[in-house]
Every structure is written in structure tokens, then in C-alpha cells.
Amino acid sequence: VQLQASGGGLVQPGGSLRLSCAASRSRFVIGSMGWYRQAPGKQRELVATITLSGDINYADSVKGRFTISRNTAKKSVWLQMNNLKPEDTAVYFCYVYSRGDYWGQGTLVTVSS
């Protein structure tokens, strides 16, 4: 499975970004999809995941600000990020499970004035 993520960039506090990720070369059904992030000097952490049946899990720090969605037929997942804060600055990684764990290359989100 190959994952191509896009949508990162520089945004001011309070701004919005939308991350996109598309999977290709998947031989099997894609189960859970999601986003993780890693800030400088910190471990990678869960941001949001969505299962094949649509169950969603958010990190407490992003609840009410971020929205995850997916299109299973298009093998795509999105992360709408609103009211961004400086502490959201990180490299964001797309993730899918398809009889194994697969990760995208990461896209940098910088929240700064």
C-alpha cells in the first residue's frame, strides 16, 4: 500500500487546513484509516482515526476542532483542522490498516504568527 498525503503548510493561529491522503496499490480491503502527528522532540501521537464502519476516535487535544472523514471507495481520508493552535505544529502522518500497518511520508503543519 502506498499513501500520498498533502495539504500541510504554514497557517496563523486560529486558521484552518485540510489534509488529504489517498491510498494506492492496496490488494486488500482498507480497514481503519487515520492521522498521527509528531512534534519536534516528541513521540508520534494519535490525532484521529476512523474505522471501516465509521467509528471515530479523536485525541482529547483536537476534539471540537478537527474532523476526520473518509471515502472507502476512493481509498481516501481527510482531516479538516480548524482553530489551529501553535501546539498543533507537527509532521502529520497518514495511516491505514490493510492486513498490516502502512504510513504516509508525512506532511508538515506549522502554526505560527
C-alpha positions as CSV (number, residue, x, y, z in Angstrom):
1,V,0.0,0.0,0.0
2,Q,1.3,3.4,-0.9
3,L,0.0,6.5,0.8
4,Q,0.2,10.0,-0.6
5,A,-0.6,12.8,1.8
6,S,-0.9,16.5,1.1
7,G,-2.3,19.7,2.5
8,G,0.2,20.8,5.1
9,G,1.6,24.3,5.3
10,L,2.0,27.4,7.3
11,V,-1.0,28.9,8.9
12,Q,-1.7,31.6,11.6
13,P,-3.2,30.6,14.9
14,G,-7.0,30.3,14.5
15,G,-6.6,29.3,10.9
16,S,-7.6,26.2,9.1
17,L,-6.0,23.5,7.0
18,R,-7.3,20.4,5.3
19,L,-5.1,17.3,5.0
20,S,-5.7,14.7,2.3
21,C,-4.4,11.2,1.9
22,A,-5.0,8.7,-0.9
23,A,-4.1,5.0,-0.8
24,S,-3.0,3.1,-3.8
25,R,-1.7,-0.4,-4.6
26,S,-3.8,-2.0,-1.9
27,R,-4.6,-5.6,-2.5
28,F,-7.0,-6.0,0.4
29,V,-9.8,-4.1,2.0
30,I,-8.6,-1.0,3.9
31,G,-9.8,-1.1,7.4
32,S,-9.0,1.7,9.8
33,M,-7.6,5.0,8.5
34,G,-6.3,7.9,10.4
35,W,-3.8,10.6,11.2
36,Y,-1.0,10.7,13.7
37,R,1.5,13.6,14.3
38,Q,4.9,14.0,15.7
39,A,6.2,17.3,17.0
40,P,9.9,18.1,17.3
41,G,11.4,16.2,20.2
42,K,8.2,14.3,21.0
43,Q,6.8,10.8,20.2
44,R,4.3,10.2,17.5
45,E,0.8,10.5,18.8
46,L,-2.7,9.7,17.6
47,V,-4.7,12.6,16.2
48,A,-7.8,10.9,14.8
49,T,-8.9,7.5,13.4
50,I,-11.9,6.3,11.6
51,T,-12.9,2.6,11.2
52,L,-14.4,0.9,8.2
53,S,-17.8,1.1,9.9
54,G,-17.3,4.8,10.6
55,D,-16.4,4.8,14.3
56,I,-14.2,7.8,15.1
57,N,-11.7,8.4,17.8
58,Y,-10.1,11.8,18.5
59,A,-7.3,12.8,20.7
60,D,-8.6,15.0,23.5
61,S,-6.5,17.9,22.4
62,V,-8.2,18.1,19.0
63,K,-11.8,17.3,19.9
64,G,-14.2,20.0,18.6
65,R,-11.6,21.5,16.3
66,F,-10.6,18.6,13.9
67,T,-12.9,16.4,11.8
68,I,-11.8,13.2,10.2
69,S,-13.7,11.7,7.2
70,R,-13.1,9.0,4.6
71,N,-14.3,7.7,1.3
72,T,-13.7,4.0,1.3
73,A,-14.4,3.5,-2.4
74,K,-11.8,6.2,-3.2
75,K,-9.4,4.9,-0.5
76,S,-9.1,8.4,0.8
77,V,-9.1,10.0,4.2
78,W,-9.2,13.7,5.1
79,L,-8.5,15.8,8.2
80,Q,-10.2,19.1,8.5
81,M,-8.3,21.2,11.1
82,N,-10.0,24.4,12.4
83,N,-8.9,26.8,15.1
84,L,-5.4,25.7,14.8
85,K,-3.0,26.4,17.7
86,P,0.8,26.7,17.9
87,E,0.8,23.4,19.7
88,D,-0.7,21.7,16.7
89,T,2.6,22.3,14.9
90,A,4.0,18.8,13.8
91,V,4.6,16.5,11.0
92,Y,1.3,14.8,10.3
93,F,1.3,11.2,9.1
94,C,-1.5,9.4,7.3
95,Y,-2.1,5.8,8.4
96,V,-4.1,2.9,7.1
97,Y,-4.6,-0.7,8.2
98,S,-4.8,-3.3,5.4
99,R,-3.6,-6.6,6.8
100,G,-0.8,-4.6,8.1
101,D,0.1,-1.0,9.2
102,Y,1.0,1.5,6.5
103,W,2.2,5.0,6.9
104,G,2.5,8.0,4.5
105,Q,5.5,10.2,4.2
106,G,4.3,12.9,6.5
107,T,3.2,16.5,5.8
108,L,4.4,19.4,7.9
109,V,1.9,21.7,9.6
110,T,3.2,24.9,11.1
111,V,1.0,27.1,13.2
112,S,2.7,30.4,13.8
113,S,2.1,34.1,13.6
